[in-house]
Amino acid sequence: MEPSYVKLLKNHQLEQRVLKAKKQLIKCNLCPHQCGVNRLEKHGFCQAPEMAVIASYGPHYGEEPPLVGHNGSGTIFFAYCNMRCVFCQNCELSFNGEGQLTTNESLAEIMLLLQNHYRCHNINLVTPTHFVPNILDAVFMAAQKGLSLPLVYNCGGYEHLETLALLEGVVDIYMPDFKYHLAERGSRYSNVEDYPEKVKLALKEMDRQVGGLKVNNDGIAYRGLIIRHLMMPGGLEDSKEILKFIKHELSPDCVVNLMDQYRPAHQASKYFEISKRLSKSDYKEALTFAQRLGLNLVR
């Protein structure tokens, strides 16, 4: 199945997306923070520079089965983030910007390496929001050299609709988090005041663009929506509201990964209610609730 961006390349629309996206580096409004800063001169909330910063890349076998297959998901881990989660397990990247400054040309070569050398099933862009202009430019260059893998947009869910519009017809698989249904939890744990409002709008737009998950004869995803929800201690009712939203507002064949691997990393010990592991009983109750709703859960 030919990825969406190849069609845009052929009709010369992909280059136009790149040019439009690059203008955001002069007045950055890529995410809902709407910082409006000139990234060539200063940093906004995410602290990201104008050049992409890559922490690591390579085949990854710990992602959802429809992405991993036999050869792994071709992950590219970007540094920095537009959220400040106190429990972040990758705080060296998201808070401290650990990684290497990478030109768009080098990013394109990494994508081709993941395809041609490692034979990965997709290009999995992890925490990509603040580097969308760089990614689009890299995809444009790599596609001209034969890149033909689906793009996975693996994000925290805090997205701006205008940025998602730039990605329509480029991204094949969206994989956002849906962290909180209560705004106060987003404010307390991620320093984002309007998370539920923005993530709901973003998920509806992603769903409109790609719909439910589609897989080939080998069970490998080539298009669609996968939603991750990491359950947290004390958040059972919040989780149930998230699951109900997915059931009633999104395509029935989108895939949900209800995750139980929360651990109190980074600064979580400073918050008593999340300074412990998730209880098995809470996870079991949420899982049963999701099954009764008839959600399409990751297996």
Secondary structure, DSSP 4 states (H G I P E B T S, - for coil): ---HHHHHHHTTHHHHHHHHHHGGGTSB-SSTT---B-TTT---TT---SSEEEEEEEEESSS-HHHHTTT-EEEEEES--S---TT-TTHHHHTT--SEEE-HHHHHHHHHHHHHTS--S-EEEES-GGGHHHHHHHHHHHHHTT--SPEEEEE-S---HHHHHHHTTT-SEEEEB---SSHHHHHHHHS-TTHHHHHHHHHHHHHHHH-S-EE-TTS-EEEEEEEEEE--TT-HHHHHHHHHHHHHHS-TT-EEEEE------TTGGGSGGGSSPPPHHHHHHHHHHHHHHT-EE--
